[in-house]
Amino acid sequence: MTAQPSPKPQRDRPWLIRTYAGHSTAAKSNELYRTNLARGQTGLSVAFDLPTQTGYDSDHPLARGEVGKVGVPISHLGDMRTLFDGIPLDRMNTSMTINAPAAWLLALYIATAEAQGVDRARLQGTTQNDIIKEYLSRGTYIFPPEPSLRLTADTIGFTYREVPKWNPMNVCSYHLQEAGATPVQELAFSLANAIAVLDAVRARGQVPEADFPQVVGRISFFVNAGIRFVTEMCKMRAFAELWDELTRTRYGVADAKQRLFRYGVQVNSLGLTEQQPENNVYRILLEMLAVVMSKNARARSVQLPAWNEALGLPRPWDQQWSLRLQQIVAFETDLLEYGDIFDGSSEVARKVDELKAEATAEMARIADMGGAVEAIEAAYMKQRLVESNLRRLAAIEAGEQTVVGVNAYTEAEPSPLSASGEGAILTVDAAVERDQVERLKAWRVARDGAAVAKALAELTSAAREDRNVMPASIACAKAGITTGEWTDTLRSVFGEYRAPTGVARAVGVSDGRLETVRREVEAVSRRLGRRIKMLVGKPGLDGHSNGAEQIAVRARDCGIEVVYEGIRLTPERIVNAALEESVHVVGLSILSGGHVSLVGEVLEGMRGAGIADVPVVVGGIIPPADAEALVKAGVTRVYTPKDFDLTQIMRDIVSVVDSAWKEAA
């Protein structure tokens, strides 16, 4: 008997294909979005600049040097309308990486859609809105944890009724991995964050218990995928199983569709190297496979970094290359024609069970502390992340973890792709900030002052009376309120917050070379007459504090006295701290692209304070031309991602202090 041919596999629909984009101005970003959509991108992922992410208008003193650098500045409804000009929002799925002011940016988006004639109920997309992880990693929080959770709960309570296709929150483990999280910590911390948010929504009482499964069904996740792609794939299967169990047992969600683990992904940027950056293309592809190969835990949307992000802002061509990678996997391979190819694998099942067991134990520890918020305020989770990152870097330094082109196989031909000079990366013109500020001032002048005052008064009342702030926020958007005004209004009610750094109690690593550095520190300290003291500062709004934390802990382990006050410091505050603490060296960490102007302000302030003889060293993603400009301006050393050996950096800084002392003597 002739065997019947197997039926032709039914091909799955591909995931949403995105690139994370936005820079300079709303008009330039709109041009980029329309270009990418024309080239086959199927969704938008908006990057906002740091002033917008932290609730400042473009003309605020803290915004100097940061406007349009790592994303698009959105100060009011006019900016948002320009950003989406010509893009039909009823046919678009838009992801917005925004957290502390997520309620505000969603209000602007709704107001923009309604100006296009699009009913809010038709909108599809996501606001990241995971404020808890901001206290652990990116640092773009504004308010204390409790009112921040309230704002997140308000957006959830509003959208499930008014914008039912919207994902009001992305529980974001991506930045946890960027801050050093192990797969177990990524699972446990992000699920603990989700519990804190869902419990807060339930406690707010805005959602009837019968509707709560709808709320759970709209929660999505945003994850990271590292280079150990088998482990990362197993992590995603563990995520899906843990989320199914959690939503069923803790929140009583009976419908399996509402228990689905829905996630988008940006693959790892932490592992991209400045050395031999062309190798990053292979890394990005392997990391992407981790989140698309397993059908039962496949990403709903994917955005890939560009190969040269360790060098600076990628150009449109670089983003196009990442877009084409996704399209080749989705449309040229047969990946989407099969069921889950890992079902039945004993190795995969064993690894998934191992991850689930360890993550469950970690979640229990957090629960015993009272939950995620209490674990943040006790610095527990932040401390664990700092320590994990220390171990990762120490393994690279010791050669125990191989990174091709960094600590192994370092001999290479010069890359024609990464030729230096003008045009190698995207640079934001200095005039962008000036022009944005002028447009902002003109916007304020053209508003109806009475409507502005009325809208802000209603927002204040809603915040003080514990009402949902979303209706008042949408009214503010339509009245022309600015991002800074919305945030300042809520600051006046909720106050501000500075999260624990996790540095003070973090356990350092054991490195046989540390003894040599400690002896050098002791020798120079004796010559100085007191112990070497270093100020580690982060000027501007950049909240990516991983590098600063690692430097602070390694300096402490080497015997250096360290002054580290965390993120978001003005140049004036850094200068005052350097003066009051009588430090021997100032180390500045900036990853936002604002290094030239911000470091210049610090140097100028130090000259004015009479401490110009104190050496300044700088670390960050700094192109060669900018590094040269910083040295000419008076910076003693510039460190970039290629300088991965922290112990060697410490030896170098000790020699810098010694040389400065000898010159002064």
C-alpha positions in Angstrom: 0.0 0.0 0.0 1.4 3.4 -1.0 2.0 5.7 1.9 0.0 8.9 1.8 2.1 12.1 1.5 2.2 14.2 4.6 0.1 17.3 4.4 2.0 20.4 3.6 2.9 22.3 6.8 0.8 25.4 7.4 3.2 28.3 7.7 2.9 30.5 10.8 2.6 34.2 10.5 5.9 35.9 11.3 6.5 38.0 14.3 6.2 41.8 14.2 9.4 43.1 12.7 10.7 46.2 14.3 13.7 48.4 14.8 14.2 50.5 17.9 14.5 54.0 16.5 14.2 57.7 17.1 16.7 60.5 17.2 17.3 64.3 16.8 13.7 65.6 16.2 10.2 64.3 15.7 10.4 65.3 12.0 13.7 63.4 11.4 12.4 60.4 13.3 9.1 60.4 11.3 11.2 60.3 8.1 13.1 57.3 9.5 9.9 55.5 10.5 8.3 55.9 7.1 11.5 54.8 5.4 11.7 51.6 7.6 8.0 50.8 7.0 8.5 51.2 3.3 11.4 48.7 3.5 9.2 46.0 5.1 9.2 46.8 8.8 5.8 45.8 10.2 5.6 47.7 13.5 7.2 50.7 15.2 9.4 50.8 18.3 9.9 54.4 19.6 13.1 55.4 21.3 12.6 58.6 23.4 15.5 60.8 24.5 16.5 61.0 28.1 14.8 64.3 29.0 11.5 62.8 27.8 12.1 59.5 29.6 12.7 61.4 32.9 9.9 63.9 32.5 11.8 67.1 31.6 11.2 69.5 28.8 13.9 70.1 26.3 14.8 73.5 27.8 15.3 72.2 31.4 18.9 72.7 32.7 19.2 68.9 33.3 18.4 68.3 29.6 21.5 70.2 28.4 23.5 68.0 26.1 20.9 65.2 26.1 18.2 66.4 23.7 17.7 64.1 20.8 20.8 62.0 21.6 19.5 58.5 22.4 15.9 59.0 21.1 13.4 61.5 20.0 12.4 64.5 22.2 8.6 64.7 22.8 7.7 67.8 24.8 4.0 68.2 23.8 1.2 67.2 21.5 2.7 69.0 18.5 5.8 66.9 18.8 3.8 63.7 18.9 1.7 64.7 15.9 4.8 65.4 13.9 6.3 62.0 15.0 3.4 60.1 13.5 2.6 62.5 10.6 1.4 60.4 7.6 1.4 57.2 9.6 -2.2 55.8 10.1 -2.3 54.8 13.7 -5.4 52.6 13.2 -3.2 50.3 11.1 0.0 50.5 13.2 1.3 48.5 16.1 3.5 50.9 18.1 5.8 50.0 21.0 6.9 52.9 23.2 9.9 52.4 25.5 8.7 54.7 28.2 8.3 54.1 31.9 7.9 56.8 34.5 5.9 59.1 32.2 4.2 56.2 30.4 0.7 57.5 31.3 1.6 60.9 29.8 3.1 59.5 26.5 0.1 57.2 26.1 -2.2 60.2 26.6 -0.3 62.1 23.9 -0.6 59.1 21.6 -4.3 58.8 22.2 -4.8 62.5 21.6 -2.7 62.2 18.4 -4.8 59.3 17.1 -8.1 61.1 17.9 -6.8 64.1 15.9 -6.3 61.7 13.0 -9.9 60.6 13.5 -8.9 57.2 14.9 -11.0 55.9 17.8 -8.9 55.0 20.8 -10.4 51.5 20.9 -8.7 50.7 17.6 -5.2 51.5 18.8 -2.7 48.6 19.1 0.7 48.7 20.7 2.6 48.7 24.0 3.8 51.1 26.6 6.8 49.5 28.5 5.6 51.0 31.8 7.7 48.7 34.0 8.8 51.2 36.6 10.2 48.6 39.1 13.0 47.6 36.8 14.0 51.3 36.5 15.1 51.3 40.1 17.3 48.3 39.3 18.8 49.1 35.9 18.0 52.0 33.5 17.4 54.6 36.2 14.7 56.6 34.4 12.4 56.6 37.5 11.0 59.9 38.7 8.6 59.3 41.7 8.9 56.9 44.7 7.9 53.3 44.1 4.4 53.4 45.5 3.0 56.4 43.5 4.9 55.0 40.5 3.0 51.7 40.8 -0.2 53.7 41.1 0.5 55.4 37.8 1.1 52.0 36.2 -2.1 50.6 37.7 -4.0 53.7 36.4 -2.9 53.1 32.8 -3.8 49.4 33.1 -7.2 50.2 34.7 -7.9 52.7 32.0 -6.7 50.8 28.9 -8.5 47.5 29.5 -11.8 49.4 29.1 -10.9 52.3 26.8 -8.1 50.9 24.7 -8.7 47.2 24.8 -6.1 46.1 22.2 -3.3 48.0 23.9 -0.7 46.3 26.1 -0.5 48.8 29.0 2.7 47.3 30.4 5.7 45.4 29.2 7.3 43.6 32.2 10.8 44.2 31.1 13.6 41.8 31.9 15.7 43.1 29.0 17.5 45.7 31.1 17.9 43.3 34.0 20.2 41.2 31.8 22.0 44.3 30.6 22.6 45.1 34.3 24.2 41.7 34.8 21.2 39.4 35.6 21.7 35.7 35.3 18.8 33.8 33.5 17.5 32.8 36.9 17.5 36.4 38.2 15.9 37.5 34.9 13.1 35.1 35.4 12.6 35.7 39.2 13.0 39.4 39.3 10.7 40.2 36.3 8.0 37.8 37.5 8.2 39.4 41.0 7.8 42.7 39.3 4.7 41.5 37.5 3.2 40.2 40.8 3.8 43.6 42.4 2.0 45.4 39.5 -0.9 43.1 39.2 -1.4 43.2 43.0 -1.3 47.0 42.9 -4.0 46.9 40.1 -6.2 44.7 42.2 -5.7 46.8 45.3 -6.7 50.0 43.4 -10.2 48.6 43.0 -10.7 50.0 39.5 -11.1 46.6 37.9 -14.0 44.4 38.9 -12.8 40.9 39.9 -14.7 39.3 37.0 -12.7 41.5 34.6 -9.3 40.8 36.1 -8.4 38.0 33.7 -8.8 40.6 30.9 -6.1 42.7 32.6 -3.8 39.7 33.0 -4.3 38.8 29.4 -3.1 42.3 28.2 0.2 42.1 30.2 3.1 41.5 27.9 6.9 41.0 28.5 10.0 42.5 26.9 13.0 40.2 27.2 16.6 39.9 26.4 18.4 37.1 24.6 22.1 36.5 25.1 24.7 34.6 23.2 24.2 31.3 25.1 21.3 30.6 22.8 20.3 27.1 24.1 20.1 28.4 27.6 18.2 31.5 26.4 15.7 29.4 24.5 15.1 27.2 27.6 14.7 30.4 29.6 11.9 31.5 27.3 10.1 28.1 27.7 10.6 28.4 31.5 9.1 31.9 31.3 6.0 30.6 29.5 5.4 27.7 31.9 6.0 29.9 35.0 3.6 32.6 33.8 1.0 30.0 33.0 1.2 28.6 36.5 1.4 32.0 38.2 -1.7 33.5 36.4 -3.7 30.3 37.0 -2.9 29.8 40.7 -2.4 33.3 42.0 -5.0 35.2 39.9 -7.4 32.4 38.9 -7.3 33.0 35.2 -9.2 30.1 33.7 -8.9 30.9 30.0 -5.6 29.5 28.6 -5.4 32.3 26.0 -5.3 34.9 28.8 -2.5 33.0 30.4 -0.3 33.0 27.3 3.2 34.4 27.8 3.3 37.2 25.2 6.6 38.8 24.7 8.7 41.0 22.5 12.5 40.9 22.4 15.5 43.0 21.8 18.5 40.8 21.6 21.6 41.5 23.8 23.4 44.8 23.4 25.6 44.2 26.4 27.6 41.6 24.5 28.3 43.7 21.4 32.0 44.5 21.1 33.8 47.5 20.0 36.7 45.3 18.9 36.1 43.5 15.6 32.5 44.9 15.6 31.6 43.0 12.4 31.5 39.9 14.5 28.4 41.3 16.2 26.3 40.4 13.2 26.8 36.7 14.0 26.1 37.3 17.7 22.8 39.1 16.8 21.7 36.3 14.6 22.4 33.6 17.2 20.6 35.6 19.9 17.6 36.1 17.6 17.4 32.3 17.0 17.0 31.8 20.7 13.6 33.5 20.7 12.2 32.4 17.4 13.1 28.7 17.0 10.9 27.4 19.8 7.3 27.7 18.6 5.8 27.2 22.0 7.8 30.2 23.3 8.3 32.3 20.2 8.5 36.1 20.4 5.5 38.1 19.2 7.8 40.9 18.1 11.5 41.2 17.5 13.8 44.2 17.3 17.5 43.8 16.7 20.4 46.1 17.6 22.7 47.3 14.8 26.2 45.7 14.5 27.9 48.9 15.4 26.0 50.1 18.5 29.1 49.7 20.7 30.7 52.4 18.5 27.9 55.0 18.5 24.4 55.7 17.1 23.7 53.4 14.0 23.0 54.9 10.7 19.9 54.1 8.6 21.9 51.6 6.6 23.0 49.8 9.8 19.4 49.5 10.9 18.4 48.3 7.5 21.0 45.5 7.8 19.3 44.3 11.0 15.9 44.6 9.4 17.1 42.4 6.5 18.4 39.8 8.9 14.9 39.4 10.4 13.3 39.2 7.0 15.7 36.5 5.8 14.9 34.3 8.8 11.2 34.9 8.6 10.7 34.6 4.8 13.5 32.6 3.3 14.0 29.8 5.9 11.4 27.1 6.7 11.4 28.0 10.4 7.7 29.0 10.4 6.5 25.8 8.7 6.9 23.4 11.7 5.6 22.8 15.2 7.9 23.1 18.2 11.1 21.2 17.2 12.2 21.0 20.9 9.2 19.2 22.3 10.3 15.8 23.6 14.0 16.8 24.1 15.2 15.5 27.5 18.0 18.0 27.6 15.7 20.9 27.0 13.2 19.6 29.6 16.0 19.2 32.1 17.3 22.7 31.7 13.8 24.2 31.8 13.0 22.4 35.0 16.3 23.5 36.5 15.7 27.2 35.6 12.1 27.0 37.0 13.2 25.5 40.3 15.9 28.1 40.9 13.7 31.0 39.8 10.9 29.8 42.1 13.3 29.7 45.0 14.5 33.2 44.3 10.9 34.5 44.0 10.2 33.0 47.4 13.1 34.9 48.9 11.7 38.1 47.4 8.2 37.3 48.7 9.5 36.7 52.2 10.9 40.2 52.1 7.5 41.6 51.3 7.6 41.6 47.5 9.5 43.4 44.8 9.1 47.0 46.1 10.4 46.0 49.6 13.3 44.1 47.9 14.2 47.3 46.0 14.1 49.6 49.0 16.3 47.1 50.9 18.7 47.2 47.8 18.5 43.4 47.7 17.8 43.0 44.0 20.2 45.8 42.9 23.0 44.3 45.0 22.4 40.9 43.4 22.6 42.4 39.9 25.8 44.3 40.7 27.4 41.1 42.0 26.4 39.1 39.0 27.8 41.7 36.7 31.1 41.7 38.7 31.3 37.9 38.2 30.7 38.2 34.5 33.4 40.8 34.0 35.8 39.0 36.2 35.3 35.8 34.1 36.1 37.8 30.9 39.2 39.4 32.5 40.4 36.0 33.7 39.8 34.4 30.3 37.3 31.9 31.8 34.6 33.4 29.5 35.8 33.7 25.9 34.7 36.8 23.9 36.1 36.6 20.4 38.1 39.7 19.5 38.2 40.9 23.1 40.2 38.3 25.2 40.8 35.7 22.5 41.6 35.8 18.7 42.4 39.5 18.9 44.6 39.5 15.9 42.5 40.7 12.9 42.5 42.5 9.6 41.2 46.1 9.8 37.5 46.1 9.1 36.3 48.1 6.0 32.9 48.3 7.6 34.1 50.2 10.7 36.3 52.8 9.0 36.6 55.8 11.2 35.8 59.3 10.1 32.8 61.3 9.2 29.8 59.2 8.4 30.9 56.0 10.2 28.2 56.4 12.8 25.2 58.7 13.1 25.9 61.9 15.0 23.3 64.3 16.2 23.9 67.9 15.2 24.4 70.3 18.1 21.8 72.6 16.5 19.1 70.0 17.2 18.8 71.0 20.8 18.7 74.7 20.1 16.0 74.3 17.4 13.9 72.0 19.7 14.1 74.5 22.5 12.9 77.3 20.1 10.0 75.2 18.9 9.1 74.4 22.6 9.0 78.1 23.5 6.9 79.0 20.5 4.5 76.2 21.5 4.0 77.6 25.0 3.4 81.1 23.6 0.7 79.9 21.2 -1.4 78.0 23.9 -4.6 79.1 25.5 -3.4 80.0 29.0 -6.8 79.5 30.7 -7.1 76.0 29.2 -3.6 75.1 30.4 -4.3 76.3 33.9 -7.7 74.4 34.0 -6.1 71.1 32.7 -3.2 71.2 35.2 -5.6 72.0 38.1 -7.7 68.9 37.1 -4.5 66.7 37.0 -3.5 67.9 40.4 -6.9 67.1 41.8 -7.0 63.7 40.3 -3.5 62.9 41.8 -4.4 64.2 45.2 -7.9 62.6 45.3 -6.5 59.2 44.2 -8.5 59.2 41.0 -7.3 57.6 37.8 -5.0 60.2 36.2 -5.5 59.0 32.6 -8.6 61.1 31.7 -7.0 64.2 33.1 -3.7 63.4 31.3 -5.5 63.2 28.0 -7.2 66.5 28.6 -3.8 68.0 29.4 -2.4 66.6 26.2 -5.2 68.3 24.2 -4.7 71.6 26.1 -1.0 71.7 25.1 0.6 70.8 28.4 4.3 69.9 28.1 6.0 66.8 29.4 7.8 68.8 32.0 4.6 70.5 33.2 2.8 67.2 33.5 5.7 65.7 35.5 6.2 68.7 37.7 2.5 68.7 38.6 2.8 65.1 39.8 6.2 65.7 41.5 4.4 68.3 43.6 2.0 65.6 44.8 4.2 62.5 44.8 7.7 63.9 45.5 10.9 62.5 43.9 13.1 59.5 44.7 16.7 58.3 44.6 17.1 54.5 44.5 19.8 52.6 46.4 22.9 52.0 44.2 23.6 48.4 45.4 27.3 49.3 45.5 27.9 49.7 49.2 27.1 46.1 50.2 28.0 44.3 46.9 30.5 41.5 47.4 33.5 42.1 45.1 35.4 39.4 43.2 38.7 37.7 43.9 41.4 38.6 41.4 45.0 37.5 42.0 46.1 40.8 40.4 44.2 42.9 43.0 47.1 42.5 45.5 49.5 44.2 43.2 47.1 47.1 42.7 46.4 47.3 46.4 50.2 47.6 47.1 50.3 50.4 44.5 47.3 52.1 46.1 49.1 51.9 49.5 52.3 53.3 48.1 50.7 56.3 46.4 48.4 56.9 49.4 51.5 57.1 51.7 53.0 59.7 49.4 49.7 61.7 49.4 49.5 61.5 53.2 46.0 59.9 53.0 44.2 57.2 51.1 43.4 57.8 47.4 39.9 59.1 47.1 37.9 58.8 43.8 34.6 60.4 42.9 32.6 58.4 40.4 29.9 60.6 38.9 27.2 60.3 36.3 26.4 63.7 34.9 23.2 64.3 32.9 20.2 62.0 32.7 21.9 58.7 31.6 20.7 56.1 34.0 22.7 53.2 32.6 24.8 52.8 35.7 26.4 49.4 35.2 29.8 50.7 34.2 29.9 53.3 37.0 28.9 50.6 39.6 31.5 48.2 38.4 34.2 50.9 38.5 33.1 52.0 42.0 33.2 48.4 43.4 36.5 47.5 41.8 38.1 50.7 43.0 36.8 49.9 46.5 38.2 46.4 46.3 41.6 47.8 45.3 41.7 49.9 48.5 40.6 53.3 47.0 38.1 55.3 49.0 35.1 55.8 46.7 32.4 58.5 46.6 29.5 57.4 44.4 26.1 59.1 44.7 24.3 57.3 41.9 22.8 58.6 38.7 21.4 61.9 37.3 23.8 64.4 38.8 24.2 68.0 37.5 27.8 69.0 36.6 27.5 71.6 39.5 26.8 68.8 42.0 29.7 66.7 40.8 32.1 69.7 41.1 30.8 70.5 44.6 31.2 66.9 45.6 34.8 66.8 44.2 35.5 70.0 46.2 33.9 69.0 49.5 35.3 65.5 49.5 38.8 66.6 48.5 39.0 63.8 45.9 42.2 62.9 44.0 40.5 61.9 40.8 37.1 62.3 39.2 35.7 59.5 37.0 32.7 60.3 34.8 30.5 57.7 33.1 28.2 58.7 30.2 26.6 56.4 27.7 24.0 58.8 26.2 26.2 60.6 23.7 26.2 63.8 25.7 29.8 63.3 26.8 31.3 66.3 25.1 29.0 69.0 26.5 28.6 67.4 29.9 32.3 66.7 30.5 33.0 70.2 29.3 30.7 71.7 31.9 32.4 69.6 34.7 35.9 70.7 33.6 34.8 74.3 33.4 33.2 74.1 36.9 36.3 72.5 38.3 38.4 75.4 36.9 36.0 77.9 38.5 36.2 76.1 41.8 40.0 76.1 41.8 40.5 72.3 41.5 41.5 72.1 37.9 44.6 70.1 39.0 42.4 67.1 40.0 42.6 64.7 37.0 39.4 63.7 35.2 38.9 60.3 33.5 35.9 59.5 31.4 34.2 56.2 30.3 31.4 55.5 27.9 30.5 54.9 24.2 32.8 57.6 22.9 33.8 57.7 19.2 37.6 58.3 18.5 37.1 61.9 17.3 35.2 62.8 20.5 37.8 61.1 22.7 40.5 63.2 21.1 38.4 66.3 21.7 37.9 65.4 25.4 41.7 64.9 25.8 42.3 68.3 24.2 39.7 69.8 26.6 41.7 68.5 29.7 40.5 64.9 30.3 43.4 62.7 31.3 42.1 59.3 30.1 39.2 58.1 28.0 37.9 54.5 28.4 35.5 52.8 25.9 33.9 49.4 25.8 37.2 47.9 24.4 38.7 48.6 27.8 37.2 45.6 29.5 39.9 44.9 32.1 38.7 46.8 35.2 41.8 45.8 37.3 44.1 47.3 34.6 41.9 50.4 34.5 42.4 50.7 38.3 46.2 50.5 37.9 46.1 53.2 35.2 44.0 55.5 37.5 46.4 55.0 40.3 49.3 56.1 38.0 47.2 59.1 36.9 46.8 60.1 40.6 50.5 59.6 41.3 51.5 61.6 38.2 49.2 64.5 39.2 50.7 64.5 42.8 54.2 64.6 41.4 53.4 67.4 39.1 51.8 69.4 41.9 54.8 68.7 44.1 
